[in-house]
Amino acid sequence: MSNNKNNFDGDLDKFVKKLFGEKKAPKNVKDITPDYNNTDEMASNDKGTAKKAKTPLSKNKKPVNMKQWITSAVILTVVFAAFIIVFANLYVVKENEYKVVRQFGEVVKYEKEPGLHMKIPFIQSVTTLPRNLMTHDMTEEEISTKDKKRIIIDNYTVWRVTDPKALISNAGQLLNAESRMEEFIYSALRTEFGQTNYEDIINDKKSSRGNINDRVTERVNELITAANFGIEVMDVRIRRTDLPKENEQAVYTRMVSERQSTAQTYISEGDAVKRSEEAKTDQEVQVKLATANKKAAIIRAEGESQAAQIYNNAYSKDPEFYSLFRTLESYKKTIGDETMIIIPADSPYAKLLSGRLD
């Protein structure tokens, strides 16, 4: 220990100079003497190492202005918050929609022109409503007709929003308006079908079904206008009419029986018309035939009369020749190949046959 040149001999300054050498201290920097807790441990360090002193602070470095830094942070925060608030309260109106502005739940205005608009932050809210035509498929409903038949109606409705403020104020929301519209439509359908027979509804030859659609549309718009729901029904169309399952077979059988009865009525009426026409035609034929026969008999009689007159005129000029001619004519009719005549030999008829003319 006594022979080592780095051994501590009681003089601290000299010992430090032996370890690190003599160096000039930097200007304006305070010397910081290392704190050695154990002098024996430093004396036994063969390599001459020691703890490094802490870096001294410069006296010329300005202190941080915390007040200015906090002020800048607050300003940036306020600007950023204002930007977020403005951006969050902007809303865009599209061509096919309404934007309804409500303040504390009450409608104050609505926008329908496309563009960018702004609402008052925190106290106003925006609700979107469609502006274009909409189709509502209604649920199937069972309705009675005038002739007490039950049918199931399946229809749809084309409608639109005309006054968003009235809709929000009186209906609350779009679903409530659709629900009330459906109630009005089925009320009008029950009234119309209650005045129409089932056969008039399903018969395609009659145009009452189209008229029913028009009357129902008109009636529904009257009810909606009275309730001031801010909507308009453009068209109500019956898509399908069916019978209830429990009545379908019975009604089908009755319809077949009615059609068969109608067909039999048509056949009977046709047969009656046929017999009437045949009788009328037969009567006309008989009348025409009788008229023709009458005319023919008259003409024939007149001809025979004229012929007889001509014969009389001709035969009256030579009676003997006429007698001879008549006798010869009778021979043609009475005498044949196997004719046997028994007459007196002195009769005139026999004389002619025997050739005696005296």
Secondary structure, DSSP 4 states (H G I P E B T S, - for coil): --S-TT---S-HHHHHHHHH---PPPTT--------S-HHHHHT-TT---PPPPPPPPTTPPPP-HHHHHHHHHHHHHHHHHHHHHHHTEEEE-TTEEEEEEETTEEEEEE-SSEEEE--TTTEEEEEEE-S-EEEEPPPEEEE-TTS-EEEEEEEEEEEES-HHHHHHHTSSHHHHHHHHHHHHHHHHHHHHTTS-HHHHH-TTS-HHHHHHHHHHHHHHHHHHHHT-SEEEEEEEEEEEE--HHHHHHHHHHHHHHHHHHHHHHHHHHHHHHHHHHHHHHHHHHHHHHHHHHHHHHHHHHHHHHHHHHHHHHHTT-HHHHHHHHHHHHHHHH--TT------TTSHHHHHHHT---
